[in-house]
Amino acid sequence: MSVSRGARRALGVVAIGLVVALVTSCSSGAAAGGGPAAGPTPTSSTPPPKPVTLTTGPADQAADVQPGLPVVATATDGKITEAALTNPEGKLVAGQVSPDGLQWTNTEPLGYDKTYTLTVTAQGADGKPATRTSTFTTVKPRTLTFLSVNPLDGTTVGVGQPLAFYFDEPIADKAAAEAMISITTEPKVEGAFYWFNEKEVHWRPQHYWATGTKITIDAKIYGKHLGNGIYGEKDRLITTTIGDAVIHEADGGTHQVVTKINGQVARTMPTSMGNAANPTPVGTYVLTEKHDHMVMDSRTYGLALDAGGYVTPVDWATRMSNSGIFFHSAPWSVGDQGQRNVSHGCLNLSPENAKWVFDLSKPGDIVVVTNSGGPALEAWDGFGDWQVPWEQWVTGNR
């Protein structure tokens, strides 16, 4: 049976309508029957809370622990709620939890050759508590060393003052010793250590200090190993300030001492230095101490009386070197002062000028001796630190 053209047109319209209806139905947010559209089921991406993990250092059963190192407990995925470190007598060692609750450390030093127990409790992110206990023993030193420091705490010193450290035992691990000595300055100054022997190390900048510099020395040696079984006996904390720049320029050729304070000439004084048999060493000296009256005895410097030595009382003596070079009053040589060198090596001054130098002087002031005909000042003689060239100084001489 044939279908007319009109009937075919009508069937095409009906087919188009069905297609439109199907498209409309598929684009609807509802499935047949009016229910929600089918799709993937959502899942949570948040992990469950973790239990706390506690770590402690030193480790449990550790031996030969350095008491100068901190005891630390750390919490991961939780916070520390309680910590107790006890000594052999059961006494608590002071400690502190960090503000975020993640760490505890002792604030009181430990003793040598003792056993300690640390118990730490923390609460995890999962709300559950956990406890960890460790026991350790500190080292028994072969011997202890005490550290002396120059300058002393609270002093004002001159622009040439080195920072000198004296151990009473020979130090095997010099790098470790240096690392234990913190030196901070205001304003900041770069400097370096230099070892004069197995027990003595100095620190200085490349050039003289600037007036007004504030220095803090924090030597944390207690409880720490300096090599060969030697441990620090006591920490040292020193603060000092650099005062006016006082520099005495002593010329053995002109027989004059020109004293400058902060770069300005304050006084010019006739002097008499060491004679031809005892010439004053040339170089940069640093003043160390002074005495209003003392007896100068050449025998303490190795010169016997029968070899031309002396025992002489003097006034207003200001020490320049350990080998016995002083500024001092010498009324017996006033006629020679400014004219010729007649002393045993000291810088003779009139009583008035010696008193002026004495009153002015502080440790660390500088004396530069030139044209005396003497040998170079030895770096180890007193504070002859400035005799060592900077390129050599920074090698450390370990």
C-alpha positions in Angstrom: 0.0 0.0 0.0 1.5 3.4 -0.9 1.5 6.3 1.5 0.5 9.7 0.2 2.9 12.7 0.3 0.7 14.3 2.9 0.6 11.3 5.1 4.5 11.1 5.0 4.7 14.7 6.0 2.4 14.0 9.0 4.5 11.0 10.1 7.7 13.2 9.9 6.1 15.8 12.3 5.2 13.1 14.7 8.8 11.7 14.6 10.3 15.1 15.2 8.0 15.6 18.2 9.1 12.3 19.7 12.7 13.3 19.3 12.1 16.7 21.1 10.2 14.9 23.9 13.1 12.5 24.4 15.7 15.3 24.4 13.6 17.2 26.9 13.2 14.2 29.1 17.0 13.4 29.1 17.9 17.0 30.0 15.6 17.0 33.0 17.1 16.7 36.5 14.6 14.0 37.4 14.5 10.4 36.4 11.4 8.6 35.4 8.9 8.4 38.2 10.1 11.8 39.6 13.1 10.5 41.7 16.6 12.1 41.9 19.1 11.5 39.1 21.5 8.6 39.5 25.2 9.6 40.2 28.4 8.7 42.1 28.1 8.4 45.9 30.2 11.2 47.7 33.0 10.0 50.0 34.9 11.9 52.8 38.6 13.0 52.2 39.4 13.9 55.9 41.8 11.3 57.5 41.1 10.1 60.9 42.9 11.9 63.8 46.4 10.4 64.6 47.7 9.2 67.9 50.6 11.2 69.4 54.2 10.2 68.8 56.7 11.0 71.6 60.5 11.2 71.1 63.1 11.9 73.7 66.8 12.7 73.7 69.0 11.4 75.1 67.7 8.0 74.1 66.7 5.5 76.7 69.6 3.8 78.4 72.1 6.3 76.9 75.4 6.5 78.7 78.2 9.2 78.9 75.7 12.0 78.2 77.2 15.5 78.3 75.3 17.3 81.0 75.8 20.6 79.2 73.6 19.5 76.3 69.8 19.9 76.6 67.4 17.1 77.4 64.5 17.3 74.9 61.1 15.7 74.5 59.1 16.3 71.3 55.4 15.5 70.5 54.2 14.9 67.0 50.4 14.8 66.2 49.7 16.0 69.8 50.8 18.2 72.7 52.8 17.5 75.8 50.7 17.8 78.9 53.2 16.8 81.6 57.0 16.1 81.8 59.1 15.2 84.8 62.9 14.8 84.8 64.2 13.4 88.1 67.7 13.0 89.5 69.0 10.0 91.5 67.5 11.4 94.7 64.1 11.8 93.0 64.3 15.6 92.9 62.7 17.3 89.9 65.0 19.1 87.5 63.4 22.3 86.3 62.1 22.4 82.7 59.6 24.1 80.4 57.1 23.2 77.8 57.1 25.4 74.7 54.1 27.6 74.1 52.8 25.4 71.3 53.0 22.3 73.5 55.2 20.5 71.0 58.5 20.4 73.0 59.8 20.2 76.6 63.4 20.9 77.6 65.3 21.3 80.9 66.1 24.8 82.1 68.4 23.6 85.0 71.7 22.0 84.2 72.4 18.3 84.9 75.2 17.0 87.1 78.2 14.9 86.2 78.1 11.1 86.7 74.4 10.9 87.6 71.4 8.8 86.4 68.2 10.6 85.4 64.7 9.5 84.4 62.5 11.4 82.1 58.7 10.7 82.0 56.6 12.6 79.4 52.8 12.5 78.8 51.1 13.9 75.8 47.6 13.9 74.3 47.2 13.0 70.7 45.1 14.6 68.0 42.8 11.5 68.5 42.2 12.6 72.1 44.1 9.7 73.6 47.0 10.1 76.0 50.4 8.5 75.6 53.4 8.3 78.0 57.1 7.7 77.3 59.9 7.1 79.9 63.6 7.1 79.3 66.6 6.7 81.7 70.1 7.9 80.9 73.4 8.5 82.7 75.7 11.5 82.4 79.5 11.3 81.8 82.1 11.0 84.5 84.9 13.4 83.4 88.5 12.5 83.6 89.0 16.1 84.9 87.4 19.5 84.8 88.8 22.8 83.5 88.0 26.3 84.8 88.0 29.2 82.4 89.3 32.6 83.4 88.5 35.7 81.2 90.2 39.0 80.7 88.6 41.6 80.7 86.5 41.2 83.9 82.8 41.7 84.0 81.5 45.2 84.1 84.7 46.9 83.2 85.5 49.7 80.7 88.6 48.9 78.6 90.7 50.5 75.9 90.5 50.2 72.1 93.4 47.7 72.1 92.0 45.2 74.6 92.0 41.6 73.3 89.5 39.2 74.7 91.7 36.6 76.5 90.6 33.1 77.6 92.7 31.0 80.0 91.9 27.3 80.6 93.6 25.6 83.5 94.0 22.4 81.5 95.5 21.9 78.0 92.7 21.8 75.5 92.8 19.0 72.9 89.7 20.0 70.9 90.3 23.7 70.2 87.6 24.0 67.6 85.0 22.7 70.2 86.3 25.2 72.7 85.9 28.1 70.3 82.4 27.0 69.4 81.5 27.2 73.1 82.5 30.9 73.4 80.0 33.3 71.9 81.1 36.9 71.4 78.5 39.5 70.4 79.1 43.2 70.0 77.1 46.3 69.5 77.8 47.5 66.8 78.7 44.2 65.1 82.4 43.6 64.8 84.1 40.7 62.9 86.9 39.0 64.7 88.8 35.8 65.1 90.4 33.5 67.7 94.2 32.9 67.9 95.8 30.3 70.2 99.0 31.3 72.0 99.5 27.9 73.7 97.4 24.8 74.7 95.6 26.7 77.4 95.3 30.3 76.2 93.3 31.7 73.3 92.5 35.3 72.4 89.9 37.0 70.2 90.3 40.4 68.6 89.0 42.3 65.6 91.2 43.2 62.6 91.6 46.8 63.8 91.3 48.6 67.1 87.8 48.6 68.7 85.6 51.6 68.2 84.9 53.7 71.3 81.6 52.9 72.8 81.4 49.3 71.5 79.5 47.0 73.9 80.8 43.4 74.2 79.1 40.4 75.6 81.1 37.1 76.2 78.9 34.1 76.8 81.2 31.1 77.4 79.0 28.0 77.8 81.6 25.4 78.7 79.9 23.6 81.6 79.1 20.0 80.9 80.7 20.0 77.5 83.7 18.0 76.2 86.8 19.8 75.3 88.7 16.7 74.2 90.8 14.1 76.0 88.2 13.5 78.8 88.3 17.2 79.9 84.9 18.9 80.6 84.0 22.4 81.5 83.6 23.3 85.1 81.6 26.5 84.9 80.0 28.8 82.4 81.2 32.5 82.2 79.2 35.6 81.3 81.1 38.8 80.8 80.0 42.2 79.6 82.5 45.0 79.0 82.5 48.4 77.2 85.2 50.1 75.0 86.1 53.5 76.5 87.9 56.5 75.1 90.6 55.7 72.5 93.9 56.5 74.4 97.0 55.9 72.2 100.5 56.8 73.4 103.1 57.3 70.6 106.5 56.8 72.1 109.4 57.7 69.8 112.9 56.6 70.9 114.5 58.9 68.4 112.9 62.1 69.6 112.6 60.9 73.2 109.0 62.1 73.4 105.7 60.5 74.2 102.7 62.0 72.4 99.4 61.0 74.0 96.2 61.2 71.9 92.7 60.8 73.3 90.1 60.1 70.6 92.5 61.3 68.0 93.4 64.6 69.6 96.8 65.4 71.1 96.3 65.7 74.9 99.9 65.8 76.1 103.5 65.6 74.9 106.0 64.3 77.5 109.8 63.8 77.5 110.9 60.3 78.1 114.0 58.1 78.4 113.7 54.6 77.1 116.1 51.6 77.3 119.8 52.1 76.9 121.9 50.5 74.3 122.4 47.4 76.5 118.7 47.1 77.3 116.8 48.6 74.3 113.0 48.9 74.6 111.3 46.5 72.1 109.5 48.2 69.3 105.8 47.5 68.5 102.3 47.9 69.8 101.8 47.3 73.5 98.5 47.1 75.4 98.4 48.4 79.0 97.3 45.8 81.5 97.6 46.9 85.1 98.9 49.8 87.3 100.4 50.3 90.7 100.7 53.6 92.6 103.8 52.1 94.2 105.8 49.0 93.5 109.3 47.6 93.8 110.8 46.8 90.4 113.1 43.7 90.8 115.0 42.7 87.7 115.4 39.2 89.1 111.8 38.5 88.4 112.6 39.1 84.7 115.7 37.0 84.7 118.3 39.7 85.2 120.5 39.0 88.2 121.8 41.8 90.4 125.5 40.9 89.6 124.7 41.1 85.9 123.6 44.7 86.1 120.1 44.0 87.6 118.3 46.2 90.1 115.8 46.4 93.0 114.2 49.8 92.7 111.1 51.2 94.3 109.0 53.3 91.9 105.8 55.3 91.9 103.0 55.5 89.3 103.9 52.3 87.4 101.7 51.3 84.5 102.5 47.9 83.0 103.1 47.6 79.2 104.4 44.0 79.0 104.9 40.9 81.2 108.7 41.2 80.6 108.8 44.2 82.9 108.3 47.2 80.6 106.4 50.0 82.4 105.6 53.7 82.2 106.8 54.9 85.6 108.0 57.9 87.6 111.8 58.2 87.4 112.9 61.5 89.1 116.5 60.3 88.9 116.5 60.5 85.0 114.5 63.7 84.5 117.7 65.4 83.1 118.0 62.6 80.5 114.3 62.5 79.6 113.8 64.1 76.2 117.6 63.8 75.5 118.9 60.2 75.7 117.8 56.7 76.6 119.3 55.5 79.9 116.7 53.1 81.4 116.7 49.3 81.6 113.9 49.2 79.1 111.0 51.1 80.8 109.7 54.4 79.7 110.9 56.8 82.3 108.7 59.9 82.9 108.8 62.8 85.4 106.8 62.3 88.5 104.1 64.7 87.3 103.8 63.0 83.8 103.9 59.5 85.3 101.0 60.4 87.6 99.1 61.9 84.7 99.5 58.7 82.7 98.6 56.6 85.7 95.4 58.5 86.3 94.4 58.4 82.6 95.2 54.8 82.0 92.8 51.8 81.8 93.5 48.3 80.7 93.5 48.1 76.9 95.0 51.4 76.2 97.7 51.4 73.4 101.4 52.3 73.5 103.2 52.3 70.1 107.0 52.3 70.5 109.2 53.3 67.6 112.8 54.1 66.9 114.1 52.6 70.1 116.8 50.5 68.5 115.2 47.4 70.2 114.0 44.1 68.8 110.3 43.6 67.9 108.0 43.0 70.8 107.0 39.4 71.1 103.3 38.6 70.5 103.2 36.5 73.7 104.7 39.2 75.9 101.7 40.6 77.7 99.1 41.5 75.2 101.3 41.7 72.1 98.4 40.6 70.0 98.6 43.5 67.6 102.1 42.3 66.6 100.5 39.3 64.8 99.5 40.3 61.2 95.8 39.8 60.5 96.5 37.3 57.8 98.3 35.1 60.3 95.8 35.8 63.1 92.8 34.4 61.2 94.5 31.0 60.7 93.8 30.5 64.4 97.3 28.9 65.2 95.6 25.7 66.5 
